Amino acid sequence: MAKQADRFALYQQAVQEPEHEVAFLDRIFRRQFARPATILREDFCGAFSVCCHWVRGRPNRQAIGVDLDPKALAWGKQHNLAKLPIAAQERITLLKRDVRRVAGTKADIVAAQNFSFFTFHTRRELCSYFRAAYRNLGPQGMLALDIMGGYETFKEDLRETRRLRNFRYQWEQARFDPISHRGTFNIHFLFPDGSEIPKAFTYHWRLWTIPEIRELLAQAGFPRSDVYWEGTNQKTGKGNGVFRTRQKAPSDPAWIAYIIAIKK
Ligand SMILES: C[S@@+](CC[C@H](N)C(=O)[O-])C[C@H]1O[C@@H](n2cnc3c(N)ncnc32)[C@H](O)[C@@H]1O
């Protein structure tokens, strides 16, 4: 089963919820600027499923996807782009480029999902990314980042497994170094016949904190940033997928939040 499986397809099934991302981004933008957003740039887009859902939503929407990995972009073209009507396909531009080196069309929203900016390990690198995002937004625009944290994210050798229809998705926090705040994280896929795709994806990330991010956003020119904290499902005690602005939050063992940086 592992030999026949496609790691990009499994990743998309297990990790991404582009319809929720698009609905969230659209709602926050409307609330901020009292108009709908038209142009979305998906940084670190991988197979650009958010771009595809964005353009599918309304006929005047455009999307720009940026990623360095030609394999992920090619997979997205074959499996995501090809499923869209031709008119919608033409409203997506793909750039195989470093997110810090993009120039051109200004977007209403720049979105960096699944903690991808953790790939930048120094303040200098991260600030240079935030400056690029600022430059690539129109006069009214927002940068949306998701971020994970909590004291459980500092644990080593921690594996969390989730069962999907034909496979299990496993997230491993392999290493964490408290001095540099850098960690190694792996995604493994496990199959009912006992076969596995170990380390289907590996990330070497710096675990940034919310205040560090907001300070760097301000340094890069964003006059304001808001934190959207996830509510709790009272029955399960887990996140309920509803994110609202908060000034203070409980010290949950593991949390996911959005930081929305506003350029006005
Ligand atoms: C964690 S994956 C996220 C994929 C997708 N955005 C998602 O939400 O699932 C990180 C992606 O960032 C890309 N990447 C890493 N560094 C990059 C850079 N400096 N510029 C552009 N893409 C980069 C990788 O190729 C990879 O596809």
The ligand as a Tripos MOL2 file, in Angstrom:
@<TRIPOS>MOLECULE
LIG
   27    29     1     0     0
SMALL
NO_CHARGES

@<TRIPOS>ATOM
      1 C1          4.7170   23.0780    5.5250 C.3       1 LIG1
      2 S1          4.6360   23.0730    3.7630 S.3       1 LIG1
      3 C2          3.1030   23.9440    3.5740 C.3       1 LIG1
      4 C3          2.3530   23.6330    2.3180 C.3       1 LIG1
      5 C4          0.9780   24.2770    2.2310 C.3       1 LIG1
      6 N1          1.0450   25.7170    2.3010 N.3       1 LIG1
      7 C5          0.0580   23.8180    3.3400 C.2       1 LIG1
      8 O1         -0.6100   24.6650    3.9390 O.co2     1 LIG1
      9 O2         -0.0800   22.6470    3.5950 O.co2     1 LIG1
     10 C6          5.8870   24.2770    3.3930 C.3       1 LIG1
     11 C7          6.0810   24.6140    1.9130 C.3       1 LIG1
     12 O3          6.9280   25.7700    1.8370 O.3       1 LIG1
     13 C8          7.8250   25.6430    0.7350 C.3       1 LIG1
     14 N2          8.9680   26.5650    1.0090 N.ar      1 LIG1
     15 C9          9.8790   26.4680    2.0060 C.ar      1 LIG1
     16 N3         10.7040   27.5480    1.9920 N.ar      1 LIG1
     17 C10        10.2880   28.3500    0.9750 C.ar      1 LIG1
     18 C11        10.7040   29.6160    0.4730 C.ar      1 LIG1
     19 N4         11.7320   30.2760    1.0380 N.pl3     1 LIG1
     20 N5         10.0370   30.1500   -0.5720 N.ar      1 LIG1
     21 C12         9.0100   29.4920   -1.1540 C.ar      1 LIG1
     22 N6          8.5390   28.2870   -0.6950 N.ar      1 LIG1
     23 C13         9.1720   27.7240    0.3460 C.ar      1 LIG1
     24 C14         8.1310   24.1630    0.6740 C.3       1 LIG1
     25 O4          8.5580   23.7870   -0.6280 O.3       1 LIG1
     26 C15         6.7690   23.5550    1.0700 C.3       1 LIG1
     27 O5          5.9950   23.2830   -0.0750 O.3       1 LIG1
@<TRIPOS>BOND
     1     1     2 1
     2     2     3 1
     3     2    10 1
     4     3     4 1
     5     4     5 1
     6     5     6 1
     7     5     7 1
     8     7     8 2
     9     7     9 1
    10    10    11 1
    11    11    12 1
    12    11    26 1
    13    12    13 1
    14    13    14 1
    15    13    24 1
    16    14    15 ar
    17    14    23 ar
    18    15    16 ar
    19    16    17 ar
    20    17    18 ar
    21    17    23 ar
    22    18    19 1
    23    18    20 ar
    24    20    21 ar
    25    21    22 ar
    26    22    23 ar
    27    24    25 1
    28    24    26 1
    29    26    27 1
@<TRIPOS>SUBSTRUCTURE
     1 LIG1         1 GROUP 0 **** ****
